[in-house]
Amino acid sequence: MNGKLYLVIIHGVDPWKDSKEVERKNQALIQAVAKRFPEYSDIFGGIVAQTVERGSDKGWNTVEDKASIQSSVANSK
């Protein structure tokens, strides 16, 4: 992550069917946090959404840097 500090959000979810499903959940979480707390970008180089499946040790990480998050947020308006 190139020496940058990233905000990590860990959330537990019900079991998922495939990687596309959990990736959509993580992307939605990243977008929601970035929209609700735009000041995150004053400190962090990006956001990591870490999903943990309830009842197992299965996990999935999505890493987005600040530039791609800001671009996505701007495109969703």
Legacy VTK file of the C-alpha trace (Angstrom):
# vtk DataFile Version 3.0
C-alpha trace
ASCII
DATASET POLYDATA
POINTS 77 float
0.000 0.000 0.000
2.957 2.216 -0.700
3.549 3.425 2.859
0.104 4.998 3.091
-2.262 4.661 6.012
-5.573 2.976 5.110
-8.840 2.907 7.018
-9.813 -0.729 7.685
-13.460 -1.629 8.241
-14.204 -5.171 9.361
-17.767 -6.410 9.087
-19.440 -9.747 9.638
-21.936 -11.004 7.086
-24.031 -14.079 6.438
-22.453 -16.742 4.200
-22.073 -15.625 0.606
-22.513 -17.611 -2.596
-19.585 -16.323 -4.633
-16.815 -13.741 -4.700
-18.834 -11.344 -6.871
-21.532 -11.109 -4.200
-19.136 -10.309 -1.357
-17.142 -7.900 -3.542
-20.371 -5.954 -4.256
-21.058 -5.765 -0.514
-17.556 -4.478 0.183
-17.718 -1.918 -2.623
-21.091 -0.680 -1.335
-19.658 -0.342 2.177
-16.619 1.590 0.921
-18.843 3.942 -1.083
-21.217 4.498 1.849
-18.365 5.346 4.228
-16.710 7.663 1.701
-19.979 9.527 1.089
-20.877 9.763 4.781
-17.382 10.689 5.968
-15.597 12.446 3.083
-13.038 13.796 5.538
-11.528 10.277 5.713
-9.446 11.349 2.695
-7.718 14.053 4.746
-5.935 11.319 6.682
-6.183 7.991 4.849
-4.835 6.891 1.471
-7.837 4.625 0.959
-10.269 2.204 2.548
-10.077 -1.544 3.120
-13.365 -3.400 3.592
-12.711 -6.738 5.266
-15.644 -9.128 5.287
-15.736 -12.061 7.674
-18.325 -14.774 7.172
-20.330 -15.447 10.323
-19.775 -18.936 11.681
-16.576 -19.603 9.736
-13.059 -18.317 9.221
-13.721 -17.333 5.608
-12.905 -13.734 4.730
-12.650 -11.351 1.782
-10.770 -8.066 1.470
-11.415 -5.205 -0.914
-8.825 -2.427 -1.090
-9.579 0.883 -2.790
-7.269 3.855 -2.932
-8.528 7.387 -2.368
-8.406 8.383 -6.055
-10.561 5.471 -7.231
-13.046 5.981 -4.387
-13.399 9.673 -5.150
-13.892 8.889 -8.841
-16.598 6.317 -8.052
-18.385 8.652 -5.651
-18.324 11.462 -8.219
-19.696 9.139 -10.925
-22.535 7.955 -8.680
-23.965 11.456 -8.175
LINES 1 78
77 0 1 2 3 4 5 6 7 8 9 10 11 12 13 14 15 16 17 18 19 20 21 22 23 24 25 26 27 28 29 30 31 32 33 34 35 36 37 38 39 40 41 42 43 44 45 46 47 48 49 50 51 52 53 54 55 56 57 58 59 60 61 62 63 64 65 66 67 68 69 70 71 72 73 74 75 76
